[in-house]
Amino acid sequence: MEKLKEYVSVKDEDHFYHQGAVELLIFNFLLILTILTIWLFKNHRFRFLHETGGAMLYGLVMGLIIRYVTKSPDAESGTVYECEKLKSGPSTLLINITNQVYEYQYKREISRHNVNGHQGNTMLQKMTFDPSIFFNILLPPIIFHAGYSLKKRHFFRNLGSILTYAFLGTAISCIVIGLIMYGFVKAMVHIGQLKQWEFHFTDCLFFGSLMSATDPVTVLAIFHELNVDTDLYTLLFGESVLNDAVAIVLTHSISIYSPKENPNAFDAAAFFQSVGNFLGIFAGSFAMGSSYAVVTALISFMHLTKFTKLCEFPMLETGLFFLLSWSAFLSAEAAGLTGIVAVLFCGVTQAHYTYNNLSADSKMRTKQLFEFMNFLAENVIFCYMGLALFTFQNHIFNPLFIFGALVAAFVARASNIYPLSFLLNLGRKQKIPRTFQHMMMFSG
């Protein structure tokens, strides 16, 4: 019996590694398809669909296949066992089954009405979107590349307008979406589609902060190919880069806003605590990322290049540059700040200072390295998003909520762009034309 148990354990472990290989093979296959599609689009100058849209479509198809073609697990895997003695969800669980102790780790919360036969499907579980992979591996190269590849002259010339759209505009969008969605939630409660306790006003604001981050990747790609006005491109690009970081910090601030009594009531102390937390995290992350870049430029690279001739070894120089840049993200996360903001401003500062201290070979290598990592990570994310539609276990489709979200996003974007552009034009020498405002509104 002991040998049989050991054989089954080894067999399960082998099966686990095989599943991992299959998962990577699927992503490889999707990325190969995406690259071939990009070549096709560029060859035929096809501009109606961006390559990231194609990656998402491929992910959708693959997710559909995995969902309904892969075999369902045993009925046992969909069973929910009650643990009355546990008061909260532990991060690690040790279970004694017939004198064999097994270790299980927390992965995510599952909604009760989504517990079904597919829940235990190993392939579905492995292909489900993993936030830790997204935030720690895929997102930092994209954000760093955005800061590292900025056209500094146009960016800093429009910095005031970009910051206004990114900070004030994101906050306006968050509040408008939150208010509109709260109205739709109240309507859903009234017609019996939701319970009173299922959605609070803070939940609607949380949703608003998530939806306020714009990523007009398709529009920017087309703008780049058509060589549109540089100021329009810079305003859109700068806003989309910065408001990702703003939305992440805003989301965190709303998540810790916790009124002591009624979640729907306004609590001034909790509000100002969240605002202070937002400003503190953003300022700390900005300082962390910028100081890392400045210290790297002034101490590490200048010193190493001049005194230890590191420039004679471009591979080592590029590797050190990459690792120190990634350290800005990791340091901010370790300090309880947001690594996304840190790595963004690290990239901006690195491009301004460190880049000029690199050898010619390393300049080319770092640009190509981060451009390639950005390309790969971006397409993996969009494939991942397509897959998540059918592999994620906690989807709840509600037509009224989805319609409300579309209306809210449209109104919030208009409430952001047009009033702020009017105010900015009062102080700008080079005005933002109405046509630019229309493009910014729709592309966001």
N, C-alpha and C positions, 0 to 999 in steps of 0.2 A: 504493500500500500504506500509506503514512504517513497519507494522508487517511482511509483505511478504518479504520486503528487508532484514529485520533482520534475518528472517528464512533462506533465501538464503545465507546470509553472514555466519551464523553459520554452515550451511550445507557444504559450501565451506571450512570452517576452519576444520571441522571434516574430510572432504575428504583429506585435506592436511596432517593431522596427520596419517590417515590410510595409505596414500601413503608412509609416513616415516616408518611406521611399516613394510610395504611390502618390502621396500628397505633393511631394516636391516635383515628381514627374508631371503631375497635372499642371502645376504652376509653370513649369518649364514649357510644356506644350502650349499653354495659353500665351506665354510671353513670345514664343516663336511665332504663333499666329498673329499676335499684335505687331511684331516687327515686320512681318511680311505684309500686313495690312498697311502699315505706315509707308513702306516702300511703294506699295500700289497707289496710295493716296498722293504721295509726293510725285510719283511718276506721271500720274494723270491729272495732277493739280486739282484734286477733289477737295473742296473746302466746306462741304455741307455737314460733315461729321468729323470731329477731331479723333485722333488715335485713341485717346483715353475713353471716348465714348464707345469705340470699337472694342477696347479691352473690357469694358463693363458688359457689353452685349455678349462677348464670348464667355465671361464669367457667369452671366445669367443662364446661358444654354448649358454650361457645364454643371452649374448648381441644380438645374432642373433634372439633368441626367442622374447626378449623384442622389438626388432626393428620391426619385421614383424608380430607378433601375437597380441600385444596390440593394442587396437582400436585407430584409428586416431582421432584427435580432430576436433572441429568445424572448418569450413573454416575461420572463423573470426580470429582465433588465429594465422594463418599464414600470416595475412595481415600486410603490412608495412605502418605505418602512417608517413607522412612527418612533421617535425618540423623545419620550416625555421628559426624561431627566435633563436633557440639554436645554438651556435657557437661551443660548445664542449659537450662531454658526461658527464652529471652530475652524481654524485654518488647516489643521491636520487632524485626521481621525484614525485611531488605531482600533481595528475590529478583530475580535477573537472568534474565529469560526472553526469549531471542532479542534481546538488547541493549535490552530494555525493563525498567527497574527499577521494581518494585512494592513498596510498604510495607504490611506486615501487623502488626497489634498483637495482643498476648496478650489473650485473653478469659477462658478457663477451661480446666481439664483435662477431657478426655473419656475415659471408661472404654473400653477396647478392645472389650469385648463389646457396647457400645452404638453403635459406628460402623456405620451402615447408610445406606440410601438417603435417609432423612429428615434425616440429619445436615446436608446442605447446603441444605435447604429454607430459603430466605431468611426467609420468614414465621415459621417455627418458631424460627429463630435470634433474630429480633428480638423475638418474644414471650416468650422465655425470661426467667425472673426474673433481674434484674440487681441484685446486692448493693449496688453503689455508689449506684444510684438510691434503693434502699430506705433505706440508712443516712444518706445525705447530704441527701435531699430529702423523703422520705415520713415517716420516723420522728421527726425533730426537732419538727415542729409538734404531733404527737400527744403526745409526752412533755412539751413545754412547756405545752400546754393543760391536761394533767393536773395539773401543778404550779400553774398560774395560776388554775385554777378550783376548787382545794381549798377545802372548808369548814374554815377555819383553826381555829375554836374546837374542833370535834369532833376534828379531826386531831391537834392538839397535846395534847388531853386524853388521847388514846389513843396518843400517840407512842411510848411505851416498848413497848407491845404490838405495834404496827405494825413497829417496828424489829426486835423479836425474831423475828416471823414472817418478815420480809423478809430479814434477814441470817442468823440461826441456822437458821430454817426452810428457806431455800433451800439452805444448805450441807448440812443433814440430807437433804433430798430428793435432792440431787446424789449424795451418798455411797450412799444406799439404792438409788437407781436404778442407779448404777454397779455395785454389788455384785451386785444381782439380774441385771442384764444380762450381767455377766461369767460368772455361772452358766449363763445361757442360751447364751452364746457357746461356753463349754466343751462344753455338750451338743451344739451344732451342729457343733463340731469332731469330737466323738466319733462322730456319725452320718454324718460326711462332707459336710455342707453348707457348711463353711468350712475353710480351711487354717489351720494353727497360727499363721502369721505375719500373717494378714489383720486380726486384731483383737487389740489389747493392752488391758490393764486401763485405761491412760490414755485409750484411745479410748472405753471404756465410761463413764468419768468425764466425758469431754467430752460424750458423748451425754446423760448425767445432768444436766449443767449447762444444756444446751439445753432439756431437758424440764421443768426445775424452775421456769421462769418461767411463772407462771399469768396468764391473761387472761380472767377470767370476764365478758366483755363482755355476753353475753346475760343472765346472771343480774343483773348490775348495772343493766342497762336495765330489766328487769322490776321489780327492787327500787325503782328510781326512780319508776316509774309507780304502783306499789302503795303507796308511802310507808311502807316497812317501817321497823323500828327504826333510828334514825340511827347508833347505835354499831355495829351489825352491818354496815350499809352502809359506814361509815368504815373499819372493820377490813379488810373485803374490798377496798375501793377503794385504801386506803393500801398494803396489802400488794402488790396487783397492780401499782401504779404503781412502787413502790420495787424490787420483786424483778426487774423487767425490767432495771433498771440493774445490780443485783447479779449477775444471771445473765450479763450481757454481760461484766462485769469478771472474773467467775469463769471463764467460758469462755476468756477471753484468758490468764488465769493458768495454767489447765490446759494450754493449747496450748504455752506456753513451758516447761512442766515436762518436762525431758528428762534422764532418768538416763543416765549416760555409757555404761553397759554394757548391762544387760538392761532393756528397756522395761517388763517385768512386775515388776521388783524395786523395792523401796522405797529411794529415795535421799534421805537426810535433808537433804543440802545443797540438792538441787534442790527438795525440798518446801518448806523454809523460804524459799528464794528466791522461789518462787511465791506463798507466803503474804505475804511482804514486798512483792512486786510488787502483789498484790491490794490490800493496805492503802494502799500508796503511791499507786496510781492512783486509788482511790476517794477518799482524802483530798484529793489534788491536784485532782481534778475537782470535788469539792464546794467547795473553796476558790475555784477558778476561777469557777464559776458564781455562787456567792454574792457574791464580791467584785465581779464584773461588775455584778450587780444593785444592790449597795449603792452602788458608784461612780456608776452610772447615775442612781440616785435622788438621791444627795446632791450630786453635782457637775453632771452634765449637765442633768437636768430641772429641779432647783431653780434652778440658775444661769440656764439659758436661759429658764425661765418668768418669773423675776423681772426679769432684766436685759435680755433681748432680746425679751420679749413673744412667745415662741414659741407660747404658749397661744392667741394670736389666729389662728394658722394650724393648725387641728387636723389637716389632712392631712399637713403636715410633721412635726408632733409624733408622729403615729401612725407615720409612715414611719421616723422616727429611733428610736422605741421598738422597732419590729420589727427593724430592722437591728442595733441594739445587742444585742438579745436573741439574734439568730442568731449574732452575733459571739462569744458565750460558747461556743456549740457549736464554731465554727470554730477559736477560739483553743485550746480543749482538745485538739482533734484535731491541730492544728499542733504542740502541745507534747508530743505522744505520750501524752496522757491519753485519757479516754473522753468524747466530746462529749455522749453521752446523759445521763450523770450530771450533767455541768455544766449542760446546758440544763434538766434537771428542777429542780435546786435554784435555778437562775436564775429559773425560773417561780414557784417558791414564794416566793422573796425579793422578786421584782418585785411579786407580788400583795400582799405585806405592806407594802412601802415605796413603790415607784415609782407604783403605781396611785393612791395618795392624792395624788400631786403632779401628776397629769394634769388637764387641763381636763375638764369634764363631757362635752363632745362627744367628746374623745379616749378617755375611759373607755368610752363606749358603742362607739366604733369598734374599739378594741383587743379588747374582749370578743367582738364579732361577728366580727372578722377571724380570731382564733385559733379560735373555735368553728367557723367555716366551713372553715378549713384542716384542722382536726382531722377534721371530718365527711368532707371530700373525700378526704383522705389515707387515712383508715381504710377507706373503701369501695374505693378503688383497690387497697389492699393485699389485701383479701379477694378482689377480682376477680382480682388477680395470682396469688394462691395457688391459686384454682380453675383458672386457665389453666395454671399450672406443672405440674399433675398430668399433663397430656398433652403439654405442649410441652417440658418439661425432659428433657434427653437422658440423664441419668445415674441414673435410677431403678432400684433393685433391689428387687423385691418378694419378701420371704421371710416366709411365714405364721408360722413359729416365732418369728422376731425381732419381728414386729408383735405377736403374742400376748404375748410376754415384756415388750414395752414397755408394753402396757396394764396388765398385772399389776403391773409395777414402778412405774408412775405412781400407781396406786391405793394400793399399800402405802406408797409414799414419802409421799404426801399424808397418809395416816392417821398415819404415824410423825412427821410434822411437826406437825400440828394438835393432836392429843389430848395428847401429853406436854407440849408447850409451853404449851397452855392450862391444864393442871393446875398447872404451875410458876407461870404468870402469876397465876392465881387466888389463890395463896398470898399475894401482895402487893397485889392489887387490892381496893379498897373495893367497887367495882361489878363483881361477878363476871361472867365470860363463861359464860352458861348452856350446858347440854349441847345444847340445840336449836340455838343459835348455832354451836356447834362442828360439829354435823352438817352445817349449811348451808355453813359455810366449807370443810369437807372435800370435799363433793360439788361445790360450785360451782368449786373450784380444779382 
